[in-house]
Amino acid sequence: MGIFDFLSADIAMDLGTANTLIYVKGKGIVLNEPSIVAFDKNTKKIIALGNKAKEMQGREHKEIKVTRPMRDGVIADFEIAEGMIRAFIKRVRAGAVQSRRIVVAVPSGVTEVEKRAVRDSAEHAGAKEVHLIAEPMAAAIGIGLDVDAAVGNMIIDIGGGTTEIAVIALSGIVNEESIRIAGDEMNYAIMQYFKKNHNILIGERTAEAIKCEVGSAVPLKEEITIQVKGRDLVGGVPKTTEVSSVEIREALNESVVQIVEAVKQSLERTPPELSADILDRGVMLTGGGALLKGLDERIRMETNLPVHVADDPLTAVVRGAGKVIENLNQYSKVLIRNRRY
């Protein structure tokens, strides 16, 4: 090992709308924090990021802004995103002077401009070599599928900003469907439901907690009732109301329907030989959205295909990107090619 190897740390990153996960070569996953930044409005200086910034969300005063620089799986605020990437990388480097190579997972429907934004941010954060990989491809590698084989695998990766549906064979994506309906959209639907049906204003954090606790895509064996605190829209005072899992399912239904429709569209465009493989092997669900109660069952009912939720679906993408950084030569075919102009 040369001095250069010792001083540099190759890393893989799942730069998600909701969470950023970082894998360091030889060490595994070393960071999993929300993609949230708190900064001083006057100086643009970052005050907190990740979990600490999330604690401030919805509670900040006028001098502080808490924001998520990633929207729909891509960089929305370039300057703040770059600061966040730089700070997260600095936190995990542990003694390494720089990061020589970085593999970043991006949505499969990403535009050339969006790819450039991710590349530039990683380079400004100190990377010498930046490689991009499509999220569904990374997820497939992360859950141990043989992406090289001449068989079709279907992956549905439901993140915070996007749902990525891809059919993978021979180290490539045969067809893909990327829709900007995912975890964030579900949270928003819950917020709107409370506004419309209960005259209560709730925050994003509360909506997410409700989704995780009682959200579902199919009727539950035992429906649950929970207490929700928010602000009364009429009186403007704090208020508590009771809500059942039936109501939350109703609030989430439109998002679930759109995800199911996108899966059906993807299946319609799949070549018949690969369709036969998918029928045999089933569909794999990854990403945080895969944890929505009964979503696998709902997709199974609507498509008549076997549907499996991956083990630890939240880390599937970064584990796949990590395998790629561990063996870049072996996986070079799965990386997104640089387009030359």
N, C-alpha and C positions, 0 to 999 in steps of 0.2 A: 504494500500500500504506500503510494507516494504521499508527500506532504500535501499535494493539491487535493487528493482524495480525502485526506483526513480533515482538511479545512472546509470541505464543501459537503452539503447534505442534499442528495437528490430527493425530491418530494413529489407526492401525488396529491391532488386537491379536488374535492367535490365542492365546487363553489355554488352552493345552492341558494335559492331564494329565501328559504327558511333557516337552513343551517349550513355552516361551512365545516367540512371535515378534512383533516390533513393526515396523510400517511407518510412517514419518513422511512426511506429505504433502510432495511435491516432492523427497524424498530417496530413497525406496524402503525396502527392508528394512534396518534398522540394528541389530537385535538378534535373535539366535537362540540361546537358552540353555535348559538344563534347568529345569523348574518345581520347583526344589528349594531349600529354605531351611534354613540352620543357625542356631539361635538358642540363647541362654543360657537354661537352664531356670529359673533364679531370677528373672532380670529380664525375660525374654521379648524381650530386645534381639536384633535380627538381627546375626549375626556375619558370615555370608557367604551369597551366593545364586548360583544359576546354576551355571556350571562349577566355581567354587571350592567350593561346597557339595557338588557331586557327588563331588569328590575326597575329601571327608571321609566320605561315605556308607559305613557299615559299619566305620568306623575311629574313631568319636567316643568320648570318655570320658563319665563320668556327669553332668558339668555341662552338656554340650552335647547338643542334640537335633537330628538332621537329619531333616527331614520333607518330604513333598510335600503342599502344602495343597489340591491339586486331586485329586479321585478321581472316576473314571468321567465325566470331562469337566466336572464341576461343582465348586464350592467346598465342600470338606469342613471346613476350618478357617478360619473367617471372618477372625479377627484376623491370623493369619499370612499368609493370602492377600492381605489388604489391604496389609500391610507389604511383601509381595513386589511387588505391582502398583505401589505408590507408589515403591519403590526402582528398579524397572526403568524406570518412566516418567521419574523424575528423571535416570537415567543417559542417556536418549536425548534429553532436551529441548534440550540444548546451547544454553544462553543464553536459551531461551524461559522466560518467567516461569510460564506455565501452559499446560495443554492445554485448548483451548476445546471441541473436539469429539472424541469417541472412538467408533469403531465396534469392537465386540467380537463375535467369532464364538463362538457357543455351540452345543451339540448340539441337533439338531432336536426331540428328545424332552424338552427341558428343561421343568421345572414352573414355575408362576408364582412360587413361593417362591425357586427357584433363579435365576430371571431377576432378581428383586428383589435377591438377594445380589450378583450380578455388577454390577448398576446401582449399588448402594450403595457397593461397593468402588471402582468407577471414580470416582464422585462424591467420595468421601472422599479419593481420590488427586489431586483437583483438577480433574476434568473438569466443564465447565459443561453439556455436552449429551452424553448417552450413547445410542447407537443399538446395537441388537443385530441380528445377522444369523445365520441358521442355517448351520452349517458346510458342509453339502453345497451350499447355494446359493452361498456364498462360494467354495468349491472350483470350482464350475462356471464362475463368472465369472473366477476366477484362471487357469483353463486355456484361456480364450478362447472358451467356448461362448456362443452367442447365446441367453441365457435369456429374452429378450423374445419370441422367435419362437413361432409356433403349431406347433412340433414338439416331440416328447418327447426328453429326454436323461436317461439314467440315470447317476447318480454313486454310487460306493461309496467312502466316505472312511473309511479305517481308521486311527484314531489310537492314542493310548496307552490311553485309558479306554473309548472307545466306537467302534463301527462304525456309521456313518450311511449308510443306503441311501435314496436319494430319486429320484423321477421328477419332472423339472422341465419346465414348459411355461408360456408366457405370464407370465413373471416370478413364478411361484408354484410351490409344491411340491404336486404332485397327490397323491402318496402317499409316505409315509415309514416307514421301519423303523429304529429305533434300538436296538441291543443293546449291553449292557455287556460284550461279549467283544471284546478287541482286543489290542494289544501287551502290556499289563500281564498280562493273563490268560495269554498265551503264555509270558511269562517265568515266571509262577507254575507253569505246567504243567511247564516244564523243571526247575524247582527240586524239584517233587514227584517227578518221574521219577527224579532222581538219589537222592533220599531212599529211594524204594521199591526201585529196581533196583540201585543201587550202594552203598547205605548211606553216602552222602556228603552232607554239608550244604554247599550253595553259596549265595552271596549273589545279590541281585537284579542287581547289575552284571555278575557273571559269567554269569548266565543270559541276560541281554540280549546280551552279547558272543557267546555260543554261538549264539543265535538268528540274529544278523546274519551270523555267519561260515558256519554250516553248516545253518541251518534251511531247510526247503523244504516245499512242499505236494504235490509230485509227485516220483517217483524222479529222481535226477540222472543225467546221462550217466556221470559218474565219481563214485562215492560217496567221501566224504572222512572221514578219521579224525583226531581232534584229542586233545590232552592237556588234561585238566581238573583243576585243583587245588581242593581243598576240605577239609572237616574230617570225619574218619572218625567215624561215629555210634557205633561200638562202642568203639574205643580212645580217641576224643577227640583224636587227634593229626592233624596235617596229612597229607594223602594225595593222590597223583596217580593218575588213572585214564584209560584210553583210551576214547573214545566215538566212534561212527560217525554219519554224517549219517542213516543208516537209523533209528537209535534216536531221534534228535532229531525226525525226521519223525513217528515213532510218538507221541512225547510231545506234538507240536503238533496231531496229527490231530483230536482232539475239538474244539479251538477252530476249526480250519479248517472242519470239518463244520458247526458252528453258524453260521458266517458264510455258507457256501454255502446252508444251509437258509433263512436270513433273506432272502437274495437271491431264492430261489425264491418265498418267501411274498410278497415285494414284487411280483414279476412276475405272480403270480396275481391280485393286486388292481389291476393296471394296466389301464385301459380299452383295448379292442382297437385303436383308432386309434393310441394312443401305443405300444402293443406293436409295431405295424408299424414305427413310427419307430425304436424301439430295435433292432429286427432289422436295419434298414438302417444305422444309425449306430453301433451297438455300445454297450458299457458302458465307462465311464471309471473307472479306479482311481486314487485319490489318497490322501494320508496316508502316514505312515512304514510302515504295514503293507503297502502296495502293493509295497514292496521285497522282501517275502518271496519267495524263489526259487520260481518256478513257480506262484504263486497265480493269476496271470492265466490260465495254462493249465488249472489245476484248475477254475476257474469256467467257462471256455470248454467244457470237457469235460462239465460237469454241466448246463449250460443251453443248449448249442448256439448261443450268441450270440458275436459278435465281442467280445473284451475287450482294451482298450488300457490300458497304464500311462502316466499323464500324465508329461510332462517335469518333472523336479524335483518329485515328488509331495509331498515334505515341506513345501514352501512354498506349495502351491496355495491353501490357505485364506487365509493372510495376504496373498497377492498379490491375491486377490479382494476381501478387505476393504479393501485399499489402493486398488483401483480405485474402490470405493464412496466412500471418503473423498475421493478426488480429484474426484469428481463426484457429490456427495450428492443433488442435485436429480434427475439422470438416473436414479439407482438407488433413489429413495425407495420405489418399489413393492416392492422385494425385502426391505426391512427388516421385522423382526418388529414387529407393531403393539403399542403400549402398550394393555393392557387396562384399561379404566376400570371402577371398581367403583361 
